[in-house]
Each structure stands twice: as structure tokens, then as C-alpha cells.
Amino acid sequence: MDINDLFDGIMKSTNQFADEIAEQRLQEKMQETGRGPENGG
């Protein structure tokens, strides 16, 4: 394993974590507004 493989692994983990946080915030925002895909929001 070289440094590029290590860096790629770190970036993938970081991006996955960021995606999970974004998904959580989206869910929270939809709950706050009472809007979501199920009621045409």
C-alpha cells in the first residue's frame, strides 16, 4: 500500500461521513417543517 492508496481511503471515509451528516440534517429539516416526499413537500 502506498501513500495514494492511504489517502484515497481517508477521502472515501471522509466523504461517506459527510454524506451521512447531510442525510441526517435533511431528515431533521423535513421533520421540522412537516414536509417530505410522502406529502408532496
Stockholm file with secondary structure:
# STOCKHOLM 1.0

chainA/1-41         MDINDLFDGIMKSTNQFADEIAEQRLQEKMQETGRGPENGG
#=GR chainA/1-41 SS CCHHHHHHHHHHHHHHHHHHHHHHHHHHHHHHHTCCGGGTC
#=GC SS_cons        CCHHHHHHHHHHHHHHHHHHHHHHHHHHHHHHHTCCGGGTC
//
